[in-house]
């Protein structure tokens, strides 16, 4: 029955979202799949074997499944690595060389990254210090932890090893132990592009995989079997990721575009009380506006936009397709006195094409209808305050994406 169902889905399924602890009505582990036309189905996970993302990779998308798993806390000495393509990975230093760095990921997998892929490397204890540990205008920069704070070392990255980071600066070559590394910024090579956007020579689909700890890795879908997902990365060894560490697998090409991956502009002031108070709430991609992970309806969402009402985000360079997603007040306000109440609007070329009723914290996310972009040139996502104070109006645009069925 499972084989027959997967055969039928091979022409229908657009992506998968894996949750090893979610259950079907029979209590079995399950996988949920959603097509670009919005069709959804849940299939058993146990014994599941999937070789490809379907006979028609152009029709792949994902559906987020509620997760009850505890998110593992980063171990002391872990680092958050960000790639120039926007991927970000949490892990412990495993191996290093003049050409690459390997991290041990959640679940035990080891992933190797070429130096030219890496944009930054932050000690998990200093991720929140990015505003005081800026990148240089050009070149590489290492921020070293000192008794009095941080000390910048500008120059050229020579490589990594098990003991630390080697940089060449004005005073010559210097090795900084990992225990003293607050962050490292690596300049991008001109014209470099790293994210796979089309099927490879073997016909494998480009995908983005989100892990329970917030990591995201792009590569090519190599199949699912024996409780593992195989992710192939160009020029790198393939990864075998335990399904228990995965939350989402999304096709990553021009048939699907997440708004959080696009550039946007914000209309109006970002300061609720005036600039003199210093309280600014810019929109964040794939995070709640407060800086934490997107949470709505009692679960976390890997993709979306976090804003604070009143808010108006503007997107250009549209090329048709269908807008899909959901909206909610972020669960982060459930623990504060101001619970939040907002309304949402979708605007195409200045015309309101969808409006939500008033939503308050604790309510289930409201799914948008399929909104056809057509030949519209601009898209605006607007959030307004509603019946109470704006103090708790932290709003989420969840899984907002433009798909092309």
C-alpha positions as CSV (number, residue, x, y, z in Angstrom):
1,X,0.0,0.0,0.0
2,X,2.8,2.4,0.9
3,X,4.6,1.7,-2.4
4,X,1.5,2.3,-4.4
5,X,0.7,5.5,-2.5
6,X,4.3,6.9,-3.1
7,X,4.0,6.0,-6.8
8,X,0.8,8.0,-7.1
9,X,2.4,10.9,-5.1
10,X,5.5,10.9,-7.4
11,X,3.7,13.1,-9.9
12,X,1.8,15.1,-7.3
13,X,4.1,15.8,-4.3
14,X,6.0,19.1,-4.3
15,X,8.0,18.7,-1.1
16,X,8.1,16.9,2.2
17,X,8.3,18.0,5.7
18,X,9.6,15.3,8.0
19,X,8.8,14.9,11.6
20,X,9.8,11.5,13.1
21,X,7.6,12.0,16.3
22,X,4.4,13.3,14.7
23,X,1.8,10.5,14.4
24,X,-1.0,9.3,12.2
25,X,-4.3,8.4,13.6
26,X,-2.9,4.9,14.2
27,X,0.0,6.4,16.3
28,X,2.6,5.6,13.7
29,X,5.4,8.0,12.8
30,X,4.4,9.9,9.6
31,X,5.5,12.2,6.9
32,X,3.3,15.0,5.5
33,X,3.5,16.1,1.9
34,X,2.1,19.1,0.1
35,X,1.9,19.8,-3.6
36,X,2.3,23.3,-5.1
37,X,-1.5,23.3,-5.8
38,X,-2.0,23.0,-2.0
39,X,-2.9,19.2,-1.9
40,X,-1.7,17.5,1.3
41,X,-1.4,13.9,2.3
42,X,0.2,12.1,5.3
43,X,2.0,8.8,4.8
44,X,3.7,6.4,7.3
45,X,7.4,7.1,7.9
46,X,8.4,3.6,9.2
47,X,10.1,1.7,6.5
48,X,9.8,4.6,4.0
49,X,12.0,4.5,1.0
50,X,12.0,7.5,-1.4
51,X,14.6,7.7,-4.2
52,X,13.5,11.0,-5.7
53,X,11.3,14.0,-4.9
54,X,8.9,12.8,-7.6
55,X,8.7,12.2,-11.3
56,X,8.1,16.0,-11.8
57,X,10.6,17.9,-9.6
58,X,9.1,21.2,-10.8
59,X,6.1,20.4,-8.6
60,X,7.8,20.1,-5.3
61,X,7.1,22.1,-2.1
62,X,6.9,21.4,1.6
63,X,4.4,21.3,4.4
64,X,5.4,22.2,8.0
65,X,4.5,19.5,10.6
66,X,4.1,20.2,14.2
67,X,7.1,19.3,16.2
68,X,7.0,18.1,19.9
69,X,10.7,17.5,20.0
70,X,12.9,19.4,22.4
71,X,15.5,21.6,20.6
72,X,19.0,20.5,21.7
73,X,20.9,23.3,23.4
74,X,24.2,24.1,21.7
75,X,27.2,22.5,23.5
76,X,29.8,24.8,25.0
77,X,32.4,25.5,22.3
78,X,29.9,25.2,19.4
79,X,29.9,27.7,16.6
80,X,27.2,29.0,14.2
81,X,28.5,29.0,10.7
82,X,26.8,31.2,8.0
83,X,27.4,30.6,4.3
84,X,27.4,33.2,1.5
85,X,24.2,31.5,0.1
86,X,22.3,32.2,3.3
87,X,22.6,28.7,4.9
88,X,23.4,28.6,8.6
89,X,24.7,25.6,10.6
90,X,25.2,25.0,14.3
91,X,27.9,22.5,15.3
92,X,31.2,21.7,17.0
93,X,34.6,22.0,15.3
94,X,35.5,18.6,13.9
95,X,38.4,19.1,11.4
96,X,40.1,22.1,9.7
97,X,42.6,22.7,6.9
98,X,43.8,25.4,4.6
99,X,40.9,24.8,2.3
100,X,37.9,23.8,4.4
101,X,36.3,23.5,7.8
102,X,34.2,20.5,9.1
103,X,31.5,20.8,11.8
104,X,29.8,18.0,13.7
105,X,26.1,18.6,13.4
106,X,23.1,17.8,15.6
107,X,22.6,14.0,15.3
108,X,26.3,13.3,14.8
109,X,26.6,14.0,11.0
110,X,29.8,15.8,10.0
111,X,29.6,18.4,7.2
112,X,32.6,19.9,5.4
113,X,32.5,23.5,4.1
114,X,35.0,25.1,1.7
115,X,36.5,28.4,2.9
116,X,35.0,30.2,-0.1
117,X,31.5,29.1,1.0
118,X,31.8,30.6,4.5
119,X,30.6,34.1,5.2
120,X,31.0,34.1,9.0
121,X,31.7,31.9,12.0
122,X,30.4,32.9,15.5
123,X,30.9,31.3,18.8
124,X,27.4,30.4,20.1
125,X,28.2,32.5,23.2
126,X,28.6,35.6,21.0
127,X,26.0,35.3,18.3
128,X,24.0,38.1,19.9
129,X,27.1,40.4,19.8
130,X,27.1,40.8,16.0
131,X,26.3,44.6,16.3
132,X,29.5,45.1,18.3
133,X,31.6,42.7,16.2
134,X,31.1,44.1,12.7
135,X,32.6,42.8,9.4
136,X,35.3,44.9,7.7
137,X,34.6,46.9,4.5
138,X,36.9,44.5,2.7
139,X,39.1,41.5,3.6
140,X,38.8,39.1,6.4
141,X,38.4,39.9,10.1
142,X,38.7,37.8,13.3
143,X,37.4,39.1,16.6
144,X,39.4,37.7,19.5
145,X,38.1,37.4,23.0
146,X,40.2,39.4,25.5
147,X,40.0,40.1,29.2
148,X,38.8,43.6,28.4
149,X,36.3,42.7,25.6
150,X,37.2,42.0,22.0
151,X,40.2,42.7,19.8
152,X,39.9,42.8,15.9
153,X,42.5,41.2,13.7
154,X,42.2,42.2,10.1
155,X,44.0,40.5,7.2
156,X,43.8,37.3,5.2
157,X,42.5,33.9,6.4
158,X,45.2,31.2,6.0
159,X,43.1,28.3,7.2
160,X,41.9,26.2,10.1
161,X,43.1,23.3,12.2
162,X,42.1,21.5,15.4
163,X,43.6,24.1,17.6
164,X,42.4,27.3,16.0
165,X,42.3,29.9,13.2
166,X,45.4,31.1,11.3
167,X,45.3,34.7,10.0
168,X,47.9,36.8,8.3
169,X,47.8,40.5,9.2
170,X,50.1,43.5,9.4
171,X,52.2,41.8,12.1
172,X,52.5,38.5,10.3
173,X,50.9,35.1,10.7
174,X,49.0,34.4,13.9
175,X,47.1,31.4,15.3
176,X,44.1,32.2,17.5
177,X,42.9,29.3,19.6
178,X,39.3,28.3,19.2
179,X,38.6,29.2,22.8
180,X,39.5,32.8,22.0
181,X,37.5,33.1,18.8
182,X,34.4,35.3,19.2
183,X,33.7,35.5,15.4
184,X,35.3,35.4,12.0
185,X,34.2,37.3,8.9
186,X,35.4,36.0,5.5
187,X,35.1,38.1,2.4
188,X,33.1,36.6,-0.5
189,X,34.8,36.0,-3.8
190,X,33.6,38.2,-6.5
191,X,30.8,36.6,-8.6
192,X,30.7,33.5,-6.5
193,X,27.3,31.5,-6.4
194,X,26.8,28.5,-4.2
195,X,23.1,27.5,-3.9
196,X,22.0,24.8,-6.4
197,X,19.1,26.2,-8.4
198,X,18.5,23.5,-11.0
199,X,18.5,19.7,-11.1
200,X,22.0,18.2,-11.3
201,X,23.3,15.9,-14.1
202,X,21.7,12.9,-12.4
203,X,18.3,14.7,-12.2
204,X,18.4,15.1,-8.5
205,X,16.3,18.0,-7.1
206,X,17.9,21.0,-5.3
207,X,16.5,21.2,-1.8
208,X,16.9,23.2,1.4
209,X,16.8,21.1,4.6
210,X,15.9,22.6,8.0
211,X,17.0,20.9,11.2
212,X,15.4,21.1,14.7
213,X,18.3,23.3,16.0
214,X,17.6,26.0,13.4
215,X,20.3,24.9,11.0
216,X,19.6,25.0,7.2
217,X,21.6,23.3,4.5
218,X,21.1,23.3,0.8
219,X,22.1,20.5,-1.6
220,X,20.6,17.9,-3.8
221,X,18.0,15.3,-2.6
222,X,19.7,11.9,-2.5
223,X,16.8,9.9,-1.2
224,X,15.3,8.7,2.1
225,X,15.9,5.2,3.6
226,X,16.8,3.5,6.9
227,X,15.7,6.5,8.9
228,X,18.2,8.8,7.0
229,X,18.0,11.6,4.4
230,X,20.9,11.7,2.0
231,X,21.9,15.3,1.0
232,X,24.4,15.7,-1.8
233,X,26.5,18.8,-1.9
234,X,28.5,19.9,-5.0
235,X,32.2,19.1,-4.5
236,X,31.6,17.8,-0.9
237,X,31.0,14.4,0.6
238,X,27.3,13.5,0.9
239,X,25.6,13.9,4.3
240,X,23.3,11.4,6.0
241,X,21.0,13.3,8.2
242,X,18.8,11.4,10.8
243,X,15.1,12.1,10.1
244,X,14.7,12.8,13.9
245,X,16.9,15.9,13.4
246,X,14.9,17.2,10.4
247,X,11.9,19.5,10.4
248,X,11.5,20.5,6.7
249,X,12.7,19.6,3.2
250,X,11.8,22.2,0.6
251,X,12.5,22.3,-3.1
252,X,15.0,25.1,-3.8
253,X,14.6,26.4,-7.3
254,X,12.7,29.1,-9.2
255,X,9.5,27.2,-9.0
256,X,9.3,28.2,-5.3
257,X,10.5,31.5,-3.8
258,X,10.2,32.2,0.0
259,X,9.7,35.9,0.7
260,X,12.1,35.7,3.6
261,X,14.8,34.9,1.0
262,X,14.0,38.0,-1.1
263,X,14.9,41.6,-0.6
264,X,12.2,43.9,0.9
265,X,11.8,47.5,1.9
266,X,9.8,48.7,4.9
267,X,7.5,51.7,4.7
268,X,7.0,54.0,7.6
269,X,8.9,54.4,10.9
270,X,10.3,51.3,12.6
271,X,10.3,53.0,16.0
272,X,7.0,52.7,17.9
273,X,7.8,55.5,20.4
274,X,10.0,57.8,18.3
275,X,13.6,57.4,17.4
276,X,14.7,59.1,20.7
277,X,13.6,56.0,22.7
278,X,15.8,53.7,20.6
279,X,13.1,51.0,20.4
280,X,13.2,49.8,16.8
281,X,11.5,46.7,15.4
282,X,12.7,46.0,11.8
283,X,11.3,42.9,10.1
284,X,13.3,39.7,10.4
285,X,13.5,36.9,8.0
286,X,12.9,33.4,9.4
287,X,12.8,34.8,12.9
288,X,10.2,36.5,15.2
289,X,10.6,40.3,15.4
290,X,11.9,39.8,18.9
291,X,14.8,37.8,17.5
292,X,13.8,34.3,18.6
293,X,12.4,31.6,16.4
294,X,9.0,32.0,14.8
295,X,6.4,30.3,17.1
296,X,2.7,30.3,16.4
297,X,-0.1,27.8,17.2
298,X,2.1,26.0,19.7
299,X,4.9,25.1,17.3
300,X,8.0,26.5,15.6
301,X,8.1,27.5,12.0
302,X,11.3,27.4,10.0
303,X,10.3,30.0,7.4
304,X,8.5,33.3,7.5
305,X,8.8,37.0,8.4
306,X,8.5,38.5,11.9
307,X,7.2,42.0,12.2
308,X,5.7,44.4,14.7
309,X,2.5,46.2,13.9
310,X,2.1,48.7,12.3
311,X,4.2,47.2,9.5
312,X,4.3,47.4,5.7
313,X,6.8,45.3,3.7
314,X,7.2,45.9,0.0
315,X,8.5,43.4,-2.6
316,X,9.3,43.9,-6.2
317,X,10.6,41.9,-9.2
318,X,7.6,39.6,-9.3
319,X,7.1,37.2,-12.2
320,X,3.7,35.6,-11.7
321,X,2.9,32.5,-9.7
322,X,0.7,32.0,-6.6
323,X,1.2,33.4,-3.1
324,X,0.7,30.9,-0.3
325,X,1.3,31.1,3.5
326,X,-0.4,31.7,6.8
327,X,-0.5,34.5,9.4
328,X,-0.6,34.7,13.2
329,X,0.4,36.6,16.3
330,X,3.7,35.2,17.5
331,X,3.4,33.0,20.6
332,X,6.2,35.0,22.3
333,X,3.6,37.4,23.6
334,X,1.7,34.7,25.5
335,X,4.0,35.3,28.5
336,X,3.6,39.1,28.6
337,X,0.7,41.2,29.8
338,X,0.0,42.7,26.3
339,X,-1.4,39.8,24.3
340,X,-1.5,41.5,20.9
341,X,-4.3,41.9,18.3
342,X,-3.7,42.7,14.6
343,X,-5.1,42.5,11.1
344,X,-3.2,41.5,8.0
345,X,-3.6,42.6,4.4
346,X,-2.0,41.5,1.1
347,X,-1.8,44.3,-1.5
348,X,-0.9,43.8,-5.2
349,X,-0.1,47.0,-7.3
350,X,-1.8,49.1,-4.6
351,X,-5.0,47.0,-4.5
352,X,-6.0,45.1,-1.4
353,X,-6.6,41.5,-2.6
354,X,-6.9,39.8,0.9
355,X,-7.7,40.9,4.4
356,X,-7.8,38.9,7.6
357,X,-10.2,39.3,10.5
358,X,-8.7,40.5,13.8
359,X,-6.3,37.9,15.1
360,X,-5.1,37.7,18.7
361,X,-2.3,35.7,20.5
362,X,-3.0,32.1,21.1
363,X,-5.2,31.7,18.0
364,X,-4.3,29.1,15.4
365,X,-2.5,30.4,12.3
366,X,-4.9,31.5,9.6
367,X,-4.0,30.1,6.1
368,X,-4.2,32.5,3.2
369,X,-6.2,31.5,0.2
370,X,-4.2,30.9,-3.0
371,X,-3.5,34.4,-4.3
372,X,-2.7,34.7,-8.0
373,X,0.2,37.2,-8.6
374,X,-0.7,37.5,-12.3
375,X,1.2,40.4,-14.0
376,X,1.4,42.5,-10.7
377,X,4.7,44.4,-10.3
378,X,4.6,45.0,-6.6
379,X,3.5,43.0,-3.5
380,X,2.9,44.6,-0.1
381,X,2.3,42.7,3.2
382,X,0.6,45.1,5.7
383,X,-0.1,44.6,9.4
384,X,-2.2,47.0,11.4
385,X,-2.9,47.4,15.1
386,X,-6.4,46.3,16.1
387,X,-8.5,46.6,19.3
388,X,-5.9,46.9,22.0
389,X,-2.6,48.5,22.6
390,X,0.2,47.8,20.1
391,X,2.5,46.7,22.8
392,X,2.1,43.0,22.1
393,X,1.5,43.2,18.3
394,X,4.2,40.8,17.2
395,X,2.9,39.4,13.9
396,X,4.2,36.5,11.8
397,X,3.9,36.0,8.1
398,X,4.4,32.2,8.1
399,X,5.8,30.2,5.2
400,X,5.1,33.0,2.8
401,X,6.2,31.9,-0.7
402,X,5.4,32.3,-4.3
403,X,5.0,29.0,-6.2
404,X,4.5,28.2,-9.8
405,X,2.4,25.0,-10.2
